[in-house]
Amino acid sequence: MTTNRLEAFSDGVMAIIITVMVLELAVPSGHQLADLVHSTGIGLLTYLLSFVYVGIYWNNHHHMFQLAKQITGGALWANLAMLFFLSLFPFTTAWMDESRFAPTPVVLYGVDLLCAAAAYLVLQRVIIHLEGPGSPLRRAIGADVKGKVSAVLYLTGVLAALTVDRAGHLGVWIALACYVAVAVLWIVPDRRMDRAVRQAVADRSGERG
């Protein structure tokens, strides 16, 4: 089957996730900048981090399905698993915000990030298996260094929040630094993926011509 319906559904879910997250932001009680900082400051920061993550998934999901020609039922379920964990972002983000970065909500946020990444990896593998050794996606991701580094950082963050300075905030700050580092890592464009997408589009245009 073609990828059009899957892409459209996924785009809609991600748009709703962003909308729900922004609706969770508290409206300042006053009309001064200080009121914004006091009422919404932390919420804006956590919203920004989660917004960036959703944007990263949307971007990479778009590239992935520019390279994939067809999908199977397995890919549909793997995609739903990824969307499930992404759909938890509004909840885990809001809890982390409202708890003022208590260790348990920070751990849960990291576990959610890790599970979403794992589901994305499964989706990637299902598509590569379907397309075989000549898969354009396989060539584009190569050794997937970013994916491996991300998993290590997620695990480091979760373990730090669980075990380091539970009575204080050192472990939490280490965890947040790891989560931010992964976001920064993926914001940087992957030129190899861009080249692969351009080549795939050119090949398809040539086939139609």
C-alpha angles and dihedrals in degrees: 000000000000124000100236099099093043092052093047092049092047092049090052094049093049091049090052091049091056091046093051092049094053091048088057091064114109116240111232114252093220137040102244131095088245089059090054092050093046097045104030108012098103091038091055091052095049090044090052092051094049092043089055090050093051089047091052092051092047092050095048093041089054092050092046093056093045085063097041116081098189142002139211135213088269090059091049092054093044089051091050090051090054091048090049093059091042089052088060091062094091090053098044091042093050093047092049090049097046092046090054090238100311111181098250097053090045089052091049091049090053092048089051090051091048093049092048089051091048092050090049089051091051090051089050092051093048091054093046091049090050094051097043132213093329093058111144088211091057091053092047098052095041111173090350093228092168091055093051094046090048092054091051092050093048091051091045091052094048093047092046092053090047100047113017119086097331090179092053136032106261095100091046093051091049089051094049090048089054092049092048091047091056091050091051090047092056097041088067105090117249105229093193091058091047091051091049092051092049090049092049092050091048091049092051091048089052091050091052091047 
